[in-house]
Amino acid sequence: MSLSQHTRQLLLSRHVRGASKEEIAAAEAVTGHTIAEQYREFLTIAGHGGAHLWMGSHFRIDDLASMQTWAREMISESLSEVPPLPLCVWMHQGYIAFFLQDGKVFHCSDSKPTLTVAFNSFEAFLVEMISD
């Protein structure tokens, strides 16, 4: 399912710069995850960020591989064994992470290291985060 025109406009209003198809393919290869359609569309629109978009957070395609490591390290501080993780798509200052799996967005933090469903779609996550 594609992002709605409303969500696309919200992103574009932030003067964002998108990632190329080649950059997205490289990110898939490095992370070992297939990038879902809505997230892929987000990356093509805003994968390189934009004016004041989520200051203090990591979400750019250039950070995608590192975010997988950072999320695992954050969770390992609380759990002795870290299970295989879905694709980490957003981190805030190293203590909050959001993951995308099967169209849903999961959340965890350094104080609550187990993944719980936070949003039923990546688009719902985006709209909430943009509106914040």
C-alpha positions in Angstrom: 0.0 0.0 0.0 1.4 3.4 -1.0 1.5 6.5 1.2 -1.4 8.8 0.9 -1.1 12.1 -0.9 -1.7 13.9 2.4 1.3 12.1 4.0 3.5 12.8 0.9 2.6 16.5 1.2 3.4 16.5 4.9 6.9 15.2 4.1 7.5 17.4 1.2 6.5 20.5 3.2 9.7 19.8 5.3 11.9 20.4 2.3 13.2 16.9 2.2 15.6 15.1 -0.1 15.0 11.5 -1.1 17.3 8.5 -1.6 17.9 6.9 -4.9 16.7 3.4 -5.9 20.4 2.4 -5.8 20.9 3.6 -2.3 17.8 1.8 -1.1 19.0 -1.4 -2.8 22.4 -1.0 -1.1 20.7 -0.5 2.3 18.7 -3.7 1.7 21.9 -5.6 1.0 23.8 -4.2 4.0 20.9 -4.7 6.5 19.7 -8.1 5.1 16.1 -6.8 5.2 13.7 -6.3 2.4 12.3 -2.8 2.6 8.5 -2.6 2.7 6.6 -0.5 0.2 5.6 2.4 2.4 9.0 2.6 4.0 10.6 2.4 0.5 8.4 5.3 -0.6 9.3 7.3 2.5 13.0 6.8 1.7 12.5 8.0 -1.9 10.9 11.1 -0.6 12.8 11.9 2.6 15.6 9.3 2.9 18.3 12.1 3.3 16.2 14.2 5.7 15.2 17.8 5.5 14.8 21.1 7.3 14.3 20.3 11.0 12.8 16.9 10.3 13.2 14.9 13.5 16.2 16.7 15.0 18.1 14.4 17.4 16.8 11.3 15.7 18.3 8.9 13.3 16.2 7.9 10.3 18.3 8.8 7.2 19.3 6.1 4.8 23.0 6.8 5.6 22.3 5.7 9.2 20.2 2.6 8.4 23.0 0.1 8.8 24.3 1.7 12.0 20.8 1.9 13.5 20.6 -1.9 13.3 23.7 -2.2 15.5 22.7 0.6 17.8 19.3 -0.9 18.4 20.8 -4.3 19.2 23.3 -2.7 21.6 20.5 -0.8 23.3 18.4 -3.9 23.8 21.5 -6.0 24.9 22.0 -3.7 27.8 18.8 -5.1 29.4 18.5 -8.6 27.9 21.1 -11.3 28.1 20.0 -12.7 24.7 18.8 -10.5 22.0 16.4 -12.2 19.6 16.6 -11.5 15.8 15.2 -8.0 15.3 13.1 -6.6 12.5 14.4 -3.6 10.5 15.1 -0.6 12.8 13.8 2.4 10.9 14.0 5.2 13.5 16.0 5.9 16.7 16.0 8.8 19.0 19.2 9.7 20.9 20.1 6.0 21.4 17.3 5.1 23.9 14.1 4.8 21.8 13.8 2.6 18.7 11.1 1.9 16.2 11.1 -1.3 14.0 9.1 -2.2 10.9 7.8 -5.7 10.4 4.8 -7.1 8.5 3.5 -3.6 7.9 3.4 -2.7 11.6 5.7 -0.4 13.6 7.1 -1.8 16.9 8.6 0.3 19.7 11.1 -0.4 22.4 13.4 1.6 24.6 16.4 1.2 26.9 14.0 0.9 29.9 11.5 -1.4 28.0 13.6 -3.6 25.7 10.7 -5.9 24.5 9.1 -4.9 21.2 5.5 -3.9 21.3 3.2 -2.8 18.5 3.1 1.1 18.4 1.4 1.7 15.1 -0.6 -0.5 12.7 1.1 1.0 9.7 4.2 2.8 8.8 2.1 5.7 7.5 0.3 6.0 10.9 3.8 6.2 12.4 4.9 8.9 10.0 1.8 11.1 10.4 2.2 10.9 14.2 5.9 11.7 14.1 5.6 14.5 11.6 2.7 16.1 13.7 4.8 16.0 16.9 
